[in-house]
Amino acid sequence: MYVADLRENIIHDLTRPMYECHIEKIPQDQQKKIYTLDTAKRMMDSEHIPRYQGCQYCMPDYYFFDMNKIL
């Protein structure tokens, strides 16, 4: 099972949460439950608006770091 943070457009994997994810700090009204990886992948697809990405700690394979943000 997965949970999407609607404030920051990040998807977390609840089967392997990390301390750095801070899932418990996401308000209940800003969470969306996702039940399958296929649904999470569709939400992380580049054509989906808003664009979601995987958490850098619990879903590093789906995390995208934008180098333009640091320039």
N, C-alpha and C positions, 0 to 999 in steps of 0.2 A: 504494500500500500504506500502511496505517496501523498504528500501534501504540498499544495502550491501556496506560496506567500503572494497574495494579491497586491501588496504594497510595493514589493521589489521585483516581482515577476521571476521568482526563483522557486524551483521544484526541489523538495527534499525527499530522500528515500527513508521511510520510517523503519525499514528492516535493518538499517545500519546507521543510526544517528550518531553524530559526533558532538562533543561538547561545544565546538566552535559554531555549530549550526544555530544554536539558540532557538530551537523550534518552540520551546515553551514560552518564549517572549512574543510570539506572533499572536495578536488578538484573535479570538474565535471568529469574529465577523470578517476578518481579513484572510481566512483560510479556506481553501477549497480542497476537498478530498478527491484523490485520483486513485482508482482501483487497479489499473493495469499499466504496464510499462508501455504498451502500444499507444494508449491515450496520452501518456506523458511525452512520448516521442513526437506525437502529432502536435502537441502544444509547443514543443521546442523546435518545430519545423520553421524554417526561415520565412515562410509565407503566412504564418499565423500571426495575427495582430491581437493583442500585444504579444511581443516575442518573449517567451519564457526561456530560461536556461537552467541547467542543472546546478545544484549547489557545488561549490568548489571542494567541499570537504566530504560529503556523503555520496555525491554523484560526479566525480572528477572527469569521467569520460564524456559527459555532456556539458561541461563547463566551457564557456567561451570567454577568453580574456581579450578585451578590446585594447590594443596598444595605443589607439588614438586618444584614449581617455587620459593617459599620463603625459601627453605632449602639450 
